[in-house]
Amino acid sequence: MGKSPAFQFYPGDWLRDGISGCSLAAQGLWLRMMIIAHDCNPYGELSIGGIPMPHVAIARKCGCSVEEFGCLFGELTHAGVPSQKPDGTIYSRRMVRDEKLRKIRQKAGKKGGTPAIKKMNDNINLQVLVNQNPTTQVNQNPTKTPEDEEEVVVNKLNRIKKRKILSLEDYLEFAKKEIYQCLSRDRTDFKTAYPGIDLDRESAAALVWLKNNPTERKKNIGRFINNWFSRAQEKTRRPPSIGEIGGYRGTYRRPYSPRDAARSAALDDAADRINRERDEARRSRPAQNQARDHSENDAA
């Protein structure tokens, strides 16, 4: 049985285990010790011919001093990374476990699969050969009764009814019923979650949207109306956009504060003043033209 030329490395386990909390030097030391243990026998153990490898030899193979090795190995031991046998042999739990599993799979592969299953199949095949009946037997299906046929027809009709596509009017009636059931059941929760909107008005707007978008039918009306209320609530938290000022778009403007009311009144006054000045300029324009014509005639 040959030794594997490589060993499996699990980055996810490395990052989740205690080794990830050690210093970079300690992590490098443990990785170097795993590489050395890969060439040892038994596999995964730092030993020479079954004798525990002394710390001096491990430090020399890892390329560090004995003092440095003692300090870093103490850090690894405190984090619970290496394991030690009663005789002091240092080993990697994961490498020893993987090697044991590899040997089991290798033995099973040589026998042509899982031994227990292969033995069971051999016994079944032998029993079939011994108990084989030379005469052939026709496998006839049992005759269906009228009750069985009726049950098959009823099940088929039920499946057809489930696949039936509702008309637009029936779908809108269904959506309206579902929406108002949600409102009557969860109105208190909706008011608490979305205090800035009119629930009845937004429900009517949602129905209008469903009517104007017949291809966008919603299966879960409860989730649809909850998402509608959520978007309407978000719109009340920001100033209306340019497209929303000209008309209704499924929500209403947030209530004006006293500062907004004063600003709106000032804008209205400025607009009225500009309109008055423009009207006066239009009325005075013919008189200015007549005065200019008279001055030109007098000059001639």
C-alpha positions in Angstrom: 0.0 0.0 0.0 1.8 3.1 -1.2 1.9 6.4 0.5 -0.2 9.3 -0.9 2.0 11.9 -2.6 -0.1 14.8 -1.2 -2.4 15.5 1.7 -5.7 17.3 1.7 -5.8 20.9 2.9 -9.2 22.4 4.0 -9.0 26.3 3.9 -12.5 26.6 5.5 -11.6 24.5 8.5 -8.2 26.3 8.8 -10.0 29.7 9.0 -12.7 28.4 11.4 -10.4 26.4 13.8 -8.3 27.7 16.6 -5.3 28.0 14.3 -6.7 31.1 12.7 -6.4 32.9 16.0 -2.6 32.2 16.3 0.1 34.4 15.1 1.4 34.2 11.5 4.6 32.6 12.8 2.7 29.9 14.7 0.5 29.1 11.7 3.6 28.7 9.5 5.2 26.4 12.1 2.2 24.2 12.2 2.0 24.0 8.4 5.6 23.0 8.3 5.0 20.4 11.0 2.1 18.9 8.9 4.4 18.7 5.9 7.0 16.8 8.0 4.2 14.5 9.5 3.2 13.7 5.9 6.5 11.9 5.4 6.5 10.1 8.8 5.3 6.6 9.6 2.8 6.3 11.1 1.2 8.9 8.8 0.3 12.2 10.4 2.6 11.6 13.5 5.9 13.3 14.2 7.8 10.2 15.0 10.8 8.2 13.7 10.2 4.5 13.5 7.5 4.7 16.1 9.7 6.8 18.5 8.5 10.3 19.3 10.5 13.0 17.4 12.3 15.3 20.0 11.6 19.0 19.9 15.2 19.7 18.9 14.8 17.6 15.7 11.5 19.2 14.9 12.9 22.7 15.3 15.9 21.8 13.1 13.5 20.4 10.3 11.3 23.5 10.6 14.3 25.9 10.4 14.0 27.7 13.7 15.8 27.7 17.0 14.7 25.5 19.9 13.7 28.6 22.0 11.6 29.9 19.1 10.0 26.5 18.6 9.1 26.2 22.3 7.4 29.6 22.3 5.4 29.0 19.1 4.5 25.5 20.0 3.2 26.7 23.3 1.0 29.1 21.5 -0.3 26.3 19.3 -0.9 24.0 22.3 -2.8 26.7 24.1 -5.1 27.1 21.0 -5.7 23.3 21.0 -4.2 22.8 17.5 -1.8 19.8 17.9 -2.6 16.6 19.7 -0.1 14.5 21.8 -0.1 10.9 22.7 0.8 9.7 26.3 4.4 9.0 25.1 4.7 12.6 23.8 4.2 11.9 20.1 2.8 15.0 18.4 0.2 14.3 15.6 -2.5 16.0 13.5 -6.0 14.7 14.2 -7.2 15.5 10.7 -4.3 13.9 8.9 -4.6 10.7 11.0 -8.4 10.6 10.4 -8.0 11.2 6.6 -5.4 8.4 6.4 -7.6 5.9 8.1 -10.5 6.8 5.8 -8.2 6.5 2.7 -7.1 3.0 3.7 -10.7 1.9 4.2 -11.7 3.1 0.8 -8.6 1.6 -0.8 -9.5 -1.8 0.7 -13.1 -1.5 -0.5 -12.0 -0.6 -4.0 -9.8 -3.7 -4.3 -12.8 -5.8 -3.4 -15.0 -4.2 -6.0 -17.1 -1.9 -3.8 -18.6 -2.0 -0.3 -17.9 -5.5 1.0 -21.2 -5.8 2.9 -23.3 -4.8 -0.1 -21.3 -7.0 -2.5 -21.8 -10.0 -0.2 -25.5 -9.3 0.0 -25.8 -9.1 -3.8 -24.0 -12.4 -4.2 -26.3 -14.1 -1.8 -29.4 -12.7 -3.6 -28.1 -13.8 -7.0 -27.4 -17.3 -5.7 -30.9 -17.6 -4.2 -32.5 -16.5 -7.4 -30.6 -19.1 -9.4 -31.6 -21.9 -6.9 -35.2 -20.9 -6.7 -35.8 -20.1 -10.4 -39.0 -21.4 -11.8 -38.6 -22.8 -15.3 -42.1 -21.8 -16.3 -42.8 -18.2 -17.2 -45.6 -16.3 -15.6 -47.6 -13.4 -17.2 -47.8 -10.3 -14.9 -51.4 -9.2 -15.5 -52.6 -5.9 -14.2 -55.7 -6.1 -12.0 -59.0 -5.1 -13.6 -60.1 -1.6 -12.7 -63.5 -1.3 -11.0 -66.0 1.5 -12.0 -65.2 3.2 -8.7 -61.5 3.4 -9.6 -62.3 4.9 -13.0 -64.6 7.5 -11.5 -61.9 8.5 -9.0 -59.4 8.9 -11.9 -61.9 11.2 -13.8 -62.6 13.3 -10.6 -58.8 13.8 -10.0 -58.3 14.8 -13.6 -61.1 17.4 -13.4 -59.7 18.8 -10.2 -56.3 19.2 -11.9 -58.0 21.0 -14.8 -59.8 23.3 -12.5 -56.6 24.2 -10.7 -55.0 25.2 -14.0 -58.0 27.3 -15.1 -57.0 30.9 -15.9 -59.3 33.5 -14.4 -60.7 36.3 -16.5 -59.6 39.8 -15.8 -62.9 40.6 -14.0 -62.8 37.5 -11.9 -59.1 38.2 -11.0 -59.8 41.8 -10.0 -62.7 40.6 -7.9 -60.5 38.1 -6.3 -57.7 40.6 -5.7 -60.2 43.1 -4.2 -61.5 40.5 -1.8 -58.0 39.5 -0.7 -56.9 43.1 -0.2 -59.9 44.1 1.9 -59.5 40.9 3.9 -55.9 41.8 4.7 -57.1 45.3 5.7 -59.8 44.1 8.0 -57.5 41.6 9.6 -54.3 43.6 9.9 -55.4 47.2 9.8 -53.9 47.9 13.2 -50.5 46.4 12.2 -50.5 48.3 8.9 -51.2 51.6 10.6 -48.4 51.0 13.0 -45.9 50.0 10.3 -47.0 52.7 7.7 -48.3 55.7 9.7 -47.8 58.2 6.8 -50.2 56.8 4.3 -54.0 56.4 3.8 -54.6 52.7 3.7 -57.9 52.8 1.9 -56.6 55.2 -0.7 -53.5 53.1 -1.4 -55.6 50.0 -1.6 -57.7 51.6 -4.3 -54.6 52.7 -6.1 -53.2 49.1 -6.0 -56.4 47.8 -7.5 -56.2 50.4 -10.3 -52.6 49.3 -11.0 -53.7 45.7 -11.2 -56.4 46.7 -13.6 -54.1 48.7 -15.9 -51.4 45.9 -15.8 -53.3 42.7 -16.7 -50.2 40.8 -17.5 -48.6 41.5 -14.1 -51.0 39.3 -12.1 -49.9 38.7 -8.5 -50.3 35.3 -6.9 -49.7 36.4 -3.3 -52.0 39.4 -2.9 -51.1 39.8 0.8 -47.4 40.2 0.0 -48.2 42.5 -3.0 -50.3 44.9 -0.9 -47.7 45.0 1.9 -45.0 45.9 -0.6 -47.3 48.5 -2.1 -47.8 50.1 1.4 -44.0 50.0 2.0 -43.2 51.8 -1.2 -45.9 54.4 -0.5 -44.5 55.0 2.9 -41.0 55.6 1.4 -42.4 58.1 -1.0 -43.9 60.1 1.9 -40.5 60.5 3.4 -39.0 62.5 0.5 -40.1 65.6 -1.4 -42.3 64.9 -4.5 -40.4 64.5 -7.7 -41.1 66.5 -10.9 -43.2 63.7 -12.3 -45.3 63.5 -9.2 -46.1 67.2 -8.9 -48.2 67.2 -12.1 -50.6 64.4 -11.1 -51.5 61.5 -8.8 -49.0 58.5 -9.0 -50.3 56.1 -6.4 -49.4 58.2 -3.3 -50.0 61.7 -1.9 -47.6 64.3 -0.8 -46.3 64.4 2.7 -48.3 66.9 4.9 -46.9 70.4 4.8 -45.1 71.8 7.8 -45.5 75.5 8.8 -42.2 76.2 7.0 -43.4 74.5 3.9 -46.6 76.5 4.0 -44.8 79.8 4.4 -42.5 78.9 1.5 -45.4 77.9 -0.7 -47.2 81.2 0.1 -44.1 83.2 -0.8 -43.8 81.4 -4.1 -47.4 82.0 -4.9 -47.0 85.7 -4.1 -44.0 85.9 -6.3 -45.8 84.2 -9.2 -48.8 86.6 -8.8 -46.4 89.6 -8.9 -44.7 88.3 -12.1 -48.0 87.7 -13.8 -49.3 91.2 -12.9 -46.1 92.8 -14.2 -46.4 90.8 -17.4 -50.0 91.8 -18.0 -49.2 95.4 -17.4 -46.4 95.2 -19.9 -48.7 93.7 -22.5 -51.4 96.4 -21.9 -48.9 99.3 -22.1 -47.2 98.0 -25.3 -49.9 99.4 -27.8 -49.7 102.9 -26.2 -45.9 102.9 -26.5 -46.2 101.9 -30.2 -48.7 104.8 -30.9 -46.4 107.3 -29.2 -43.5 106.1 -31.2 -45.6 106.5 -34.5 -46.7 110.0 -33.6 -43.1 111.0 -32.9 -41.9 109.7 -36.2 -44.7 111.6 -38.1 -43.9 114.8 -36.4 -40.2 114.4 -37.3 -41.2 113.8 -40.9 
